[in-house]
Amino acid sequence: MKATTLLTRQHRKVEGIFKKLENGRVDPLPLLDELSNDLAAHMAIEQEIFYPAVKAVDEDLILEAFEEHSLAELALKRLLGTDPSDPSFKARVVATKELIEHHVEEEEEDLFPKVEKKLGEERLLELGKAMKVRFDQVVEAGFDAAVPKGFAKTSADVTKPRAKATSKTAKAA
């Protein structure tokens, strides 16, 4: 599966989870667990594999994406730390969802079309295969293993310097 197709499918799944959380008719705890694991894995494959591979397509958009991941991760940490019976729970669901929706819109409308045009089918299939393997690994390990503790650092803060080094290595090759 192409990298962009994989990411788009993951976007749709997360949107579905947010809808279920918003309607409040089901136990939110299993949904929060699924949401946090899927988003941690999704951000990991973008930060570790996809963004370094496509950075040259639109560097400004990639740098913005890392920042959006940081904000989304912080919002998700706050949401996970909120009891579902707390009056602020639903507001945090909505705020987190809106952050994710903005990010998804930019990727799907701006970045993905450029990436598909520049990278081609074969490279996108290679990336997609590697991303799927890594996604499954991160989901298996869970949110807590993928995301730095506390609020001072996010996975984007940790990954961005490595992505920059990978990008320089790829240019030199």
C-alpha positions in Angstrom: 0.0 0.0 0.0 1.3 3.5 -0.8 2.4 5.6 2.1 -0.1 8.3 1.4 -2.9 5.7 1.2 -1.9 4.2 4.5 -1.8 7.6 6.2 -5.2 8.6 4.8 -6.8 5.3 6.0 -5.3 6.0 9.5 -6.8 9.5 9.4 -10.3 8.1 8.7 -10.0 5.6 11.5 -9.0 8.3 14.0 -11.9 10.5 12.8 -14.3 7.6 13.6 -12.9 7.2 17.1 -13.3 10.9 17.7 -17.0 10.7 16.6 -17.6 7.9 19.0 -16.0 9.8 21.8 -18.0 12.9 21.1 -21.4 11.2 21.0 -20.7 9.9 24.5 -22.8 6.7 24.1 -20.0 4.2 24.7 -17.3 3.7 27.3 -14.6 6.2 26.5 -11.7 4.3 28.1 -11.2 1.7 25.4 -11.6 4.3 22.8 -9.0 6.6 24.4 -6.6 3.6 24.6 -7.1 2.9 20.9 -6.9 6.6 19.9 -3.7 7.2 21.9 -2.0 4.1 20.6 -3.0 4.7 17.0 -2.1 8.4 17.1 1.3 7.7 18.8 2.1 5.1 16.1 0.8 7.4 13.3 3.0 10.3 14.5 5.9 7.9 14.8 5.8 6.7 11.3 5.4 10.1 9.9 8.2 11.6 12.0 10.6 8.7 11.6 10.0 7.5 8.0 7.6 9.7 6.0 8.7 13.2 6.8 12.4 12.6 6.4 11.7 11.0 3.0 9.5 13.8 1.7 11.0 16.9 3.5 12.5 18.2 0.2 9.0 18.3 -1.3 7.9 21.1 1.1 10.2 21.7 4.0 8.1 24.5 5.5 5.0 22.2 5.6 7.1 19.4 7.2 8.5 21.7 9.9 4.9 22.9 10.6 3.8 19.2 10.8 6.3 18.5 13.5 5.0 21.4 15.5 1.4 20.3 15.0 2.4 16.8 16.2 3.8 18.4 19.4 0.6 20.3 20.0 -1.6 17.3 19.3 0.6 15.1 21.6 0.2 17.6 24.4 -3.6 17.8 23.9 -3.7 14.0 23.8 -1.8 13.8 27.1 -4.2 16.3 28.7 -7.2 14.3 27.4 -5.8 11.0 28.7 -5.2 12.7 32.1 -8.8 13.8 32.3 -11.5 11.7 34.0 -14.4 11.1 31.5 -16.8 12.4 34.2 -14.9 15.7 34.4 -16.8 18.6 32.8 -13.8 19.5 30.7 -13.5 16.0 29.2 -15.7 16.7 26.2 -14.1 20.1 25.6 -10.7 18.4 25.5 -12.0 15.7 23.1 -13.2 18.5 20.8 -10.0 20.6 21.0 -7.8 17.5 20.3 -10.0 16.5 17.4 -9.8 20.0 15.9 -6.0 20.0 16.1 -5.9 16.6 14.4 -8.4 17.7 11.7 -6.4 20.8 10.8 -3.3 18.7 10.5 -5.0 16.0 8.4 -6.5 18.7 6.1 -3.0 20.2 5.4 -1.5 16.8 4.7 -4.3 15.4 2.5 -4.9 18.7 0.5 -1.4 20.2 0.3 1.3 17.7 1.1 0.1 14.3 -0.3 -0.6 15.5 -3.8 2.9 17.1 -4.0 4.5 13.9 -2.6 2.7 11.6 -5.0 3.8 13.8 -7.9 7.4 13.9 -6.8 8.1 10.5 -5.4 6.2 8.1 -7.7 4.4 4.9 -7.1 7.3 2.6 -6.4 8.9 4.8 -3.7 5.5 5.4 -2.1 4.9 1.6 -2.0 8.4 1.1 -0.4 7.7 3.8 2.2 4.2 2.4 2.9 5.6 -1.1 3.6 8.2 0.2 6.1 5.6 2.5 7.7 3.1 -0.3 8.2 5.7 -2.5 9.9 6.7 0.4 12.2 3.1 1.3 12.9 2.3 -2.2 14.1 5.4 -2.1 16.4 4.4 1.2 18.0 0.8 0.2 18.5 2.0 -3.1 20.1 4.3 -1.2 22.5 1.6 1.4 23.2 1.4 5.1 23.8 3.5 5.2 26.9 6.4 3.6 25.2 6.2 5.9 22.2 5.8 9.2 23.9 8.1 11.0 26.3 6.9 11.4 29.8 5.7 14.8 31.1 4.9 17.9 29.1 8.4 19.4 28.4 9.2 17.1 25.5 7.2 15.5 22.7 8.1 12.8 20.3 8.4 15.4 17.6 11.1 17.1 19.7 13.0 13.9 19.9 12.5 12.8 16.3 13.1 16.1 14.5 16.9 16.2 15.0 17.2 12.6 13.8 15.0 13.5 10.7 17.3 16.4 10.0 20.4 14.2 10.1 18.7 11.5 7.9 17.8 14.2 5.4 21.4 15.5 5.2 22.6 11.9 4.8 20.2 11.3 2.0 21.2 14.5 0.2 24.9 13.5 0.5 24.3 10.1 -1.1 
